[in-house]
């Protein structure tokens, strides 16, 4: 299947494009929100950069939408209308903004395009109207158990913490910094110490590191702190759990579902979170034990294989695609190749009907 999607959410895209299909990512000379393409990421060869203006409209099997503006853009560029003569699905990555809990989703009350939320909390929080909705939870390419916890410090990952402020719990960092020094990773972390009034000796802004370096450096910190008030479930939290890090998380949005109690602490009581962070920093063996519980929970619920399988099921059932694709590669002559998932051969594959030999 050939799937058109824009590179909007890097971490989610990183998981999505590791599936069984061919992924068409629009690219523009200047990059930007409408033309990032691969953006230098180490993705499979099945991820192709395309000039949408020159793309044959019939060469697209489905489109994965992630912004309301993409509906009109796809129709303009391809001459096909998502949900009408082009199978489409819309992925909502974010919690609602504005007049919560009365925020209506841009695709509410339409029934042609399934609306997929990445967390159960998001589906509950948005007013979806009569739109067909589904939750497909995140999947993470497993970075491996890299945790060392050698530094008696707290690791945090926040993009643009100064601008986003209370949304990302930036104002809570000072309370954690009183327990142990902070290492804060993410985009635009410069000036964070001054903005929060934290002694620069207690906060190191690490900036936006490449994924492999981020994992290695983050895993050196004793505890992962997740202070987000009103964001969708941060993939950095799931990555930290995969690394084997113990977690101290604010009990908001999806965090209580993602982080089991044995992995650290999940609470709306800041005093409780600070006490737990202090205890784990002082007790490396407990921190390691809780980190193992975090990793086990993450592997069970947020595995890449589960994520990809659920997406394959949804794509095969999209209006306009159902019946055109088979979901099984058998040994009796159907075309396709076996795919390896986590070291195991997986015989499920989606094959366009026009590429199959029909008996």
N, C-alpha and C positions, 0 to 999 in steps of 0.2 A: 504494500500500500504506500502511495506517495502522499505525504502529509505536509501541508503548508503551515508554518507558524513563524511568528516573529520571535527573536531572541529578546524577551522582556525580562524574565526572572531567571537570572543565571543559574542558581542552584537547582531550581525545579527543572529547568531545561536540561541541565547536566544529567539528571536521572531519566527524563523522558526520552531523550534522543539515543539512549543506550538500548532501545528496544529492537524489535524485529523488522522495522520498516525503513523506508527512505524518507528522510526529513529535509524539507526545502526551506532554507532560512534566507529571507531577503537580505541583500547587502547593497549598500550605497557607498560611493567613494568617500564620503565624509563620515560614514558610520552613523552614529546617533540613534535615537529611539526607534527609527523606522528602517535602519540598515546596518545593524551590528554584525549580522552574519555569524560566523563562528567566533569572532573576536579573539582569535589566537588560541582557543581552547583545544585541548587534546581530546577531540571527539572522534568517533568511528568514521570511516570513509563513507558510510551511508548518510552522513550529514553533509548536504550540499548547499553551497551558497548560490543563490539565484538572483538574477535581475527580474523582479516580478513583472516589470513592464514588458519584458521580452518573453515571459513564460507562456507556454502554450496552455490555455485554460483547461484543455482536455487532459493535460498531463498531471492534474491534481485530483486525487481521489477524495480528499477531505481537508478541511481547514480547522485548526485549533485556535480559537479566538481568545484573547486575554485582555482586550481593551474595547470599550464600546465603539470607539472610532474605527476599529478594524472592520466592522460590518460594512460601512460605506466604502472603505478603502478597497476591500476585496471585490466588491461589486464594480467599482470603478476600474480596477486594474484587470480583472479577469472577465468582466461581463457576465458573471454568474453570481447569483444571490445566495449567501449563506442560509441554509435551512430551507431553501426552495428548490434550486437546481444544483446546489453544491452541499453535500453532507457537511455538517458543522457541529462543533461542540464549543461551549464557552467555559473557560477555567477562571474561577474567581479566587485570587490569591489572598485577598485582604479582608480584614474586618471592616464593617461599615463605618463611614465617617458621617458627622453631622448629627441629625436628630434621631440618634439611637434611643429606643428600639423601634422607631417608626421609619427607618431608612429603607426605602424601596429600591430593590436592585434594578439596574438599567434594563435587564432582560426579564423582569417580572411580568407575569401575565401574558407571555407569548408561549406557544407550545411547539414551535418548530425546531428549536435549538436547545438541547439538554444543557442544563447549568450544573457544572461540577464544582463543588467546594473542596478545598484541600483539608479542611477540618470539620468535625461535627459542630463545634462551636460556631463556626462561620455560617453554616447552613441555618443554625438556630437563630443567629443574630440578625441576618439579613431578612427583610420581607421579600420573599421570592414570588409572592402571588401564586398564580396557577402554573408557573413555569415548571417543567419536569426537572427535578433536582436529584443529585446523587453526591455522595462523598467518596472521593478516592484519596486516602491518606498518603502522605509523603513516602517516598522511597529514597534510600540513601545508598550510593555506592560505598560499600564497607571499606573504610580506610585502614582497618585493622586495629588491634588493641595496642596503641602506641603510648598509652599513659605511663609516665614515670613518676609524676608528682614530686619531682626532686626539688622544686622551688616552693617554699612556704608562702605562696602568693595566690591570689584569686584571679582567674582568667575570665574575661568578659568579651563578648563579641557584639558590637553595636555599630551599625552604619549611621553616620551623621548624628551622633549623640547630642551635639550642641544645638543643632537646628530642631531636632525632634523632641528634645526635652522630656517632659513628663510622659509622653507617649511611650518612650523607651525606658522610662524609669531612671533617666540620667540623674535626677535630683536625689536618688536613693544611694548613689555610689559612695557618697561621703560616709555614710554609716558603715558600709563594708570596708572602706579604706581605713577606718579606725581599728579594724580587726587585723588586716594584713594588707600589704601593698597590692595594688591592682595592676594588671596588664590588660589594656583595653585594645582590642583588635577591631578593624573595620575601616570603612571609608570615612574620610574627613574627621579624624579623631584629634587633629592638631588643635591646640588651644583648649582642650577639655579640662585640664587641671585648673586653668585660670577661670573658666566658665563655671566650674563647680566649687571653686574655693578650696580645692584639695591641695595639700602640700605636694609640689612636684616630686618630692622624694617618695611619695606614697602612690603615685600614679604614673605609669609609663604608657604613652600613646604609641602603639606599635604600627598603626596604619593598616593599609589594605594589602595584605600579603597574598602571594600565590597560594593556591589551595594546599599543596603538599607542604609548603613551609608553614602555613598557618596551623595545620594539623600537628606538625612536629613541635612547634613552639608552644601552642596551646596545651598540648599534652604534658608539658613540663610543669605546668601550674598545678598546685595541690587540689584546687576545687574550681568547678565551673559555676559562675553566678549568672542567673537569668532574671534580670530585674524588669522585664517588659510588662507594662501596664495594659496596653491596648494594641497589640500587634497580632497578626496571625502567628501560628506556631513557627518560631524561627528555626530554619534548617540548621543554623549553627548549634542550637541546643541538641538536636538529634545527632549531629556530627560529634559533638562532645561526648554524648552518651555512647556512641559507637566506639570512640577512642578509649572508653573505659574510665571516664572521669566521673567522680561523684558530683551531684548537682544540688545547688541551693536555688530554688526558683520561686518567684512570686506566683501565688495561686490565682492567676487570671487567664482569661480566654482558654486555650486548649491545654495549658501546662499540667493541670491536675490529671488529665487523662494520659498524657505522655510520660510523666515521671512518677514511677511507683514510690511509695514512702521509703522502701528499703534502699533506694538509690541516693538518699540524702534527706532533703526537706523541701516540702511544697506547702507554702502557707501565705496567708494575707497578713500575718502578724510579723512585722519587721523585726521585733525583738527576738522572736523564735528563729527567724532566718539568720540573724546576726550571731546568735548563740551557736547555731549549728555550724555556721562557717568557721567560727572560732574553734569549736571542738575538732572539726575535721582538719583544720590547719595544724592543730597541735597533736593529732593522732594519725600519722601516715598509714598505719595498718587498717584502721577503720575506714579511712578515705579510700584505700585500695579495694577493700571489701565492698563498700557501697558503689564504687565505680564498676566493679564486675557485675553487680545487680543492674546498674544502669545500662551497661552494654547488652546484657541478656534481654532486657525489656525492649531495647531498641531493635535488636536483631529479630525479635519475635514479631513486633508490630510494624516496623518501618523498613522491611527488607526491600531491596531493589526488585527481586523476583516477584514478590507479591504485588508491588506497585505496577510493574509492567504487565503482569497477567490481568489485573483488574482493568487496565487501560485497553488491552486487547479485547476483552469481553465487551467493553462499552463501545469501542470503535466498530466492532463487527455488527453491533445492533443499531448503529446510527440510522435514522430514516434516510433512505436512499442507498444504503449499503447492505442492509440485511438481505441475505440471499445471494449477494454477489461474491461473498467471500466464504471460504471454508476455514475451519479453525483446527484442522488436524492434518498432520503430515503422516501418512501411513506408508507402509512398505510396498504398496501395490501399484506404484506408478504415478502418484500425484506429484507434480513438480514441487520444488522447494528444497530447503536444506535444513538439517537439524541445527539447533542453536544450543549453545552451552550457557546455563545459568548457574552461577555459583559452583561450577565444576561438574554439573550434572547435565546430561543430554536432555533437552526438552523438545518434544516432537510437535508441539503446537506452533502453528504458523498461519498467518493470514495471507491468502493468495488471491489476487484479483481474478474474477471469473474469466476475463478476456485472455488471461495467461494460463488457464487451465485447459487440459484436454477433457472434454465432457463426453461421457459414454453415451 
